[in-house]
Amino acid sequence: MSKALLYDSTACIGCKQCEQACATQNHLEYNDAIAGEEYQSAHKLTTVVTRGNKFMRRLCMNCADPSCASVCPVGALTKTALGPVTYDASKCMGCRYCMVACPFSVPKYEWGKLFPKVQKCVMCPDRVAQGKPTACAEICPTGATKFGERDELVAEARQRIRDNPGKYVDHIYGLEEVGGTSVLLLSPVPFETFGYRTDIAKDPLPMLTYRILSHIPRLPEPLVLRVVAGLGSLDSVVRASQRELESVEGVGTVRAREIREGLRRLQEHNLVDRYLQL
């Protein structure tokens, strides 16, 4: 089963031991100056944000269907069955697509290094694989950060809200956001207070492109280029009749039918305009 973290803001005392443990686990420097930084960076993968007398952790959400992994052209980012979204620096080519794709703006780049890497919380995959809790959960003195099976943590979070409805916002952040995440959050105040987005879709972000691309005819690239060249533009291909498609050298009746069927599916889903923008 997939593992997860449950962070309960109401139990947090702001001691920042999770920050220290994270830095140690990832071989990063940690001192008073870094402790005072309330933002994630290439040298600080988790941070405790303070708003008055309330605290909240910020870290990678380790999404169930991560957009960072879906856009990585070299497979440097991978979602594991146990929950962590891992990063392989040896594969990374520095395109930074992951930074653009992440809805939580988590991945950070080591701009000042000669051989830079992308940095983010990877949810202690080595520890998790050994059956151990993450470093931050293990060190937390109050149990504000708890590690366990995701399903069990979701049930526990729901029970906490039911038992103390006036204590929490009636929402488990990460339960459904972008298809669900391996980090679950409880808070006594709106999540926007700590900079968390609440305008995020419930569907996994990779599905947004899949729903378009799945309706596009799967044709060999040379054939597509011939069709576009023969008819003058991609727009002409979308608007073309069966006979016009067949007239392009190398297309033929079968391929023309495949193209028309693909375009019909696009039209059914009102995706023709998006197809033209790809």
N, C-alpha and C positions, 0 to 999 in steps of 0.2 A: 504493500500500500504506500501511497505517497505521503511523505513527511511534510510538516509545516511548522511555522512559528505563530504563536498567538501572543500578541503584545497588548496588555491591558494598561492603558494610560493612567487609570485611577490607582494602580498599585505602584506606579513608578515614583521614585523619590529623587530622580535626577542625579544619581551618584556618578553616572557615566562610566561605571565599571564595564559595561558592554562595549563602549568605545575602546577602552584599554585592551580588553580581551580580543576584540576584532583586529586591532593593530598588531598585537603580538602574534595572533594566528596567521596573519598575512605578511609578517615581517616588515611592518611599516613603523616609522617613527611615531612616537606619541609623547607629548610634553604639555606643559600648561598652556602654551600658545595655541597648540592644535586643539586642546580640550575646549578652548574658548571659541573655536569656530563652530557655528551652528549651521553648517552646510556641508553637503557631500562634495568630495573632491577626489583627485587621483591618489591623495595620501590619507584620506579619511573616508572610509567606505560606509560607515554608519555614524549618525549623529543624533544627539538628544536635543530637541528643540524646546525652548522654554517660553511659555506665554503666561505671564503672571505667575500663578502657583500651579500651573498645569504643565505637564511634560508630554512629549511625543517623540517616538523614534522615527527617523527617516533612513531607509535602506532600500536595496533592490528588492522588488516584490517577488522576484523569481516566478514569473507568470507561468500558468499551466500551458499556454500556447504562446510563447514569447515572440513578439515582433522582431526583437533584436536578432534572434536566431534565424527567423524566416528570411531576413534581408541579407544576412551574412553570406557573401558569395563564396567563401572558402571554408565554411563550416567551423569557424573558430569558436562559435557559441553553440552550446548544445543543452537541451532540456533533458535531464536524466529522469529515469522512472521513479527515483526516490524523492524527487522534488527540486534539487538545486539546478540552476542554470549555470553551467560551467563555461570557462573561457580557456582556450588553448593559445597562448601567445605565440607559439611556434608556427601556427597557421595564419595568424592575423597579418593582413597586408596594409593595415592602417587606413582603410577607406572611410572609416567612421560612420558608415551607414547605420550602425546600431544606435549611435547617439541621436541620429535624426528620427529613427523609427520608434524609440522608446517613449511611450505616453507619459512616463513618470520622470523623464529627463535624468535617468540614473547613470548610464555609462559615462565615465570621464576619461579624458586623454592626457597622457603625460607629455604635455607640450614642451616642457623644459628639458627633456632627456634626449640624448643622442639616438638611442634606440627605444623609442616610446612604445608603451603598451596601452591598452584600454583597461581601466580598473573599475571594478564594481564588486559588491558583495556577491559571493558565489555560494553562500549558505554552507560553508565548511563541508564540501563534498567528501573529503577524506574521512572526517569524523563521522559523518552521517553513514557512509558505507560501512564503517566499523560498528555501527549501532550506538554511537555516542551522540549526545546532543550537540548543537552548535556551541561554539565558545561563548557567545553572548548569553545564551540561555543557561549554560552551566554556571556562569559566574554571577548571574543576577541574584542579589540577596533577598529580594522580596517576591520573586516569582512573577514579576511583571512581564518578563519574556519567558514563554514556556514552549518547549519543543515536544512534538509528538506526532501521532497519526493525524492527518488533516481532517478526516471525517470526525474523529473524536474531539478535536479542538473546535470544530464548527459546532458540534453539539454542546460542548461546554460553554462556548461563547453565547449561544442562544439561551442556555440556562441562566447564565449570569444576567443577561438582559431581562429575562422573565422574572427572576428573583428580585431584581433591583431596577425597575423600569425608570425611576427618577434619577438614577445614578449615571445612566448611559444614554447616548444618542441611540435611537432604535435602528441601528445599522451595523453590520459587520463589514468593515471596509476590506475588500479583497475577496469576499465570498463570490461575487458575481462580476466585479469589474474586469473588463477585457477577457471574459471567459473564466475568471477565477485565478487566484494567485496562491503561492505557497507561503505568503505572509498575510496574516489576518490581524486586523486592528480593532480595538474597542476604545471609545473616547467619551468623555463626559460633555464635550463641547463639539460643535460642528468641525468636521475634518478640514474644512477650508481654513480654519484658524491656524493650522500648521502647514498650510501650503499644499495640501492634497487636493487633486482635481476631483470634482464630483460630477463633471460633465462627460465622463468617459462611458462609452458604449459597453453593454454587457457581452456582446459578441467578441470573440478573439479578433484582434486586428488583422491577422493574416487572412481571415475569412473575407475581408472587404475586397481584397484583390482576387481571391479565389473565385468569388461569385461572378466576377467579370471574366476572368481568364478561362474559367471552366466552360463558358459559352462560346469562346472563340474557336473557330475551326482549327484542328490540329493538322496543319499542312506543312510539308517540307519547306524550309526557308527559300530555296531557289525558286520553287513554284510560286510562292507568295510574291516574291520580287518580280517574277515574270508577269503575274496577273496585274500588279500595280503598274508596272512599266507599260503593259499592253493597253491598259485602260486610262492611264494618265495620272491617277492619284488614288489614294486609299478611299477617299470619299466616293470616287467613281465605282470602286469595287462594291462598296456597301449598297449603292443605288442601282447596280447593274442588274440586267435581266439574265435569265438562264441562257438565252441565246448569245448574249454579249459575252458571258463568261466562257461559254464553249468556244467562242471564236478566238480566244487567246491560245497561242501555240502551246501545246503540252498539257493543257487543262483537261479537255475531253468531257464527256457527259457525266461520268462518275464523280470526278473532282468538282465539277461545276455544281452537282447536286449537293455534295458535302458542304461547299461554300454557302450555297443558298440555305441549307438547313441550319448551319451555324449562325447565319445572319438572322434567320427567322427566330431562333432562340434568343438572340440578343434583343430583337424587337419586342418579343413577349415580355422581357424583363426590363424594358425601357433602358437598355444599355448601349444603344447604337452611338449616342453622343459620346459616352465614355470610351467606347471602342475607338472612335476617331481621334481621341486625345492620347491614346497610348503610344 
